[in-house]
Amino acid sequence: MNKEAWVEKAECRGVDTNIFMPNKHGLMTPARMKVALEFCNRCPVREECLDYGIENNIVTGVYGGMSRKQRRTENTRRKSELHK
């Protein structure tokens, strides 16, 4: 699915995307993470969003229900799966 198609189906479409990004101090607070994950957990295109975040090496915010650190770990896992 191309980016435009999955974005149109995203649960967060039309929502202030700042809830998915760190605050002005560069922190993803637990409260902000909770709100972001509530959207991600009910999103029909969560996998596409996660793929987008990983493939584009996005280093801030929540994509596909994962933080930057979680996406980095997932990317490493995916790469190791390819080399098996």
C-alpha positions as CSV (number, residue, x, y, z in Angstrom):
1,M,0.0,0.0,0.0
2,N,1.5,3.4,-0.9
3,K,1.9,6.1,1.7
4,E,-1.1,8.1,0.6
5,A,-3.4,5.1,0.8
6,W,-2.5,4.0,4.3
7,V,-2.4,7.6,5.7
8,E,-6.0,8.1,4.6
9,K,-7.0,5.1,6.8
10,A,-4.9,6.0,9.8
11,E,-6.7,6.4,13.2
12,C,-4.7,9.6,13.8
13,R,-5.8,11.2,10.5
14,G,-6.9,14.8,11.3
15,V,-5.5,14.7,14.9
16,D,-2.9,17.0,16.2
17,T,0.2,14.9,15.5
18,N,2.1,16.6,18.3
19,I,0.8,13.9,20.6
20,F,3.0,11.5,18.8
21,M,6.1,13.7,19.2
22,P,8.4,14.5,22.2
23,N,7.6,17.7,24.1
24,K,9.6,20.9,23.9
25,H,12.2,19.3,26.2
26,G,12.7,16.4,23.9
27,L,10.9,13.9,26.2
28,M,8.1,11.6,25.4
29,T,6.2,11.7,28.7
30,P,4.3,8.7,29.9
31,A,1.0,10.6,29.5
32,R,1.8,11.6,25.9
33,M,2.9,8.1,25.1
34,K,-0.3,6.7,26.6
35,V,-2.5,8.9,24.4
36,A,-0.4,8.1,21.3
37,L,-0.6,4.3,21.9
38,E,-4.4,4.5,22.4
39,F,-4.6,5.7,18.8
40,C,-2.0,3.2,17.5
41,N,-3.6,0.3,19.3
42,R,-6.9,0.8,17.4
43,C,-5.4,1.8,14.1
44,P,-6.0,-0.4,11.1
45,V,-2.8,0.6,9.4
46,R,-0.4,0.3,12.3
47,E,2.0,-2.0,10.4
48,E,2.2,0.4,7.4
49,C,2.9,3.3,9.8
50,L,5.6,1.3,11.5
51,D,7.1,0.3,8.2
52,Y,7.2,3.9,7.1
53,G,8.9,5.0,10.3
54,I,11.6,2.3,10.0
55,E,12.1,2.6,6.2
56,N,12.5,6.4,6.5
57,N,14.7,6.2,9.5
58,I,12.5,8.6,11.5
59,V,14.2,9.2,14.8
60,T,11.5,11.1,16.7
61,G,8.0,10.3,17.9
62,V,5.8,7.3,17.8
63,Y,5.2,5.4,14.6
64,G,3.2,2.2,14.4
65,G,2.9,2.1,18.2
66,M,6.7,2.1,18.7
67,S,9.1,4.6,20.1
68,R,12.4,5.5,18.4
69,K,14.2,3.0,20.5
70,Q,11.7,0.3,19.8
71,R,11.8,1.0,16.1
72,R,15.6,0.7,16.1
73,T,15.3,-2.7,17.8
74,E,12.6,-3.8,15.4
75,N,14.7,-2.7,12.4
76,T,17.7,-4.7,13.8
77,R,15.4,-7.7,14.2
78,R,14.1,-7.4,10.7
79,K,17.6,-7.1,9.2
80,S,18.7,-10.2,11.1
81,E,15.7,-12.1,9.8
82,L,16.7,-11.3,6.2
83,H,20.1,-12.7,6.8
84,K,19.0,-16.1,8.1
